[in-house]
Amino acid sequence: MSYAVSNYLVAAAVAAVLVVLVLGLFNMLRGGSPNLSQKLMRWRVGLQFGAIVLIMCVLWFRG
C-alpha cells in the first residue's frame, strides 16, 4: 500500500468519525431524539474502533 493511499484512507476514517461526532452534538444541542443520539454514539464508537485499527495497520505496514 503506498503512502498516499494509506494517508487518504486514514484521513477518510478520521473525517467519518468527525462527521458523526458533529451530527451527534448538533442533535443534542437542538434537543433532538435521544434514540438518534444513541444510534450516532454507537456509530461513532464503531468508526473510532475502525479508524484505530486502520491507523495501527498502516503503522505496522510502514514498519
C-alpha positions as CSV (number, residue, x, y, z in Angstrom):
1,M,0.0,0.0,0.0
2,S,1.5,3.3,-1.0
3,Y,1.9,6.2,1.5
4,A,-0.5,8.4,-0.4
5,V,-3.3,5.8,-0.4
6,S,-2.8,5.0,3.2
7,N,-2.8,8.7,4.1
8,Y,-6.1,9.2,2.3
9,L,-7.6,6.1,4.0
10,V,-6.6,7.4,7.5
11,A,-7.9,10.9,6.7
12,A,-11.2,9.5,5.5
13,A,-11.6,7.3,8.6
14,V,-10.9,10.3,10.9
15,A,-13.2,12.5,8.9
16,A,-16.0,9.9,9.2
17,V,-15.6,9.9,13.0
18,L,-15.6,13.7,13.0
19,V,-18.8,13.9,10.9
20,V,-20.7,11.5,13.2
21,L,-19.5,13.3,16.3
22,V,-20.6,16.7,14.9
23,L,-24.0,15.3,13.9
24,G,-24.4,13.9,17.5
25,L,-23.5,17.2,19.0
26,F,-26.0,19.1,16.8
27,N,-28.7,16.6,17.7
28,M,-28.0,17.1,21.4
29,L,-27.9,20.9,21.2
30,R,-31.2,21.2,19.4
31,G,-32.9,18.8,21.7
32,G,-33.3,16.0,19.1
33,S,-34.4,12.4,19.6
34,P,-32.5,10.5,22.3
35,N,-32.7,7.4,20.2
36,L,-30.9,9.2,17.4
37,S,-28.2,10.3,19.8
38,Q,-27.7,6.7,21.0
39,K,-27.5,5.5,17.4
40,L,-25.0,8.2,16.5
41,M,-22.9,7.3,19.6
42,R,-22.8,3.7,18.6
43,W,-21.8,4.6,15.1
44,R,-19.1,6.9,16.5
45,V,-17.7,4.2,18.7
46,G,-17.6,1.7,15.8
47,L,-16.0,4.2,13.5
48,Q,-13.4,5.1,16.1
49,F,-12.5,1.4,16.5
50,G,-12.2,1.0,12.7
51,A,-10.0,4.2,12.5
52,I,-7.7,3.0,15.2
53,V,-7.4,-0.5,13.7
54,L,-6.7,1.2,10.3
55,I,-4.1,3.5,11.8
56,M,-2.4,0.6,13.6
57,C,-2.3,-1.4,10.4
58,V,-0.8,1.5,8.4
59,L,1.9,2.0,11.0
60,W,2.6,-1.8,11.0
61,F,2.9,-2.0,7.2
62,R,5.2,1.1,7.1
63,G,7.5,-0.6,9.6
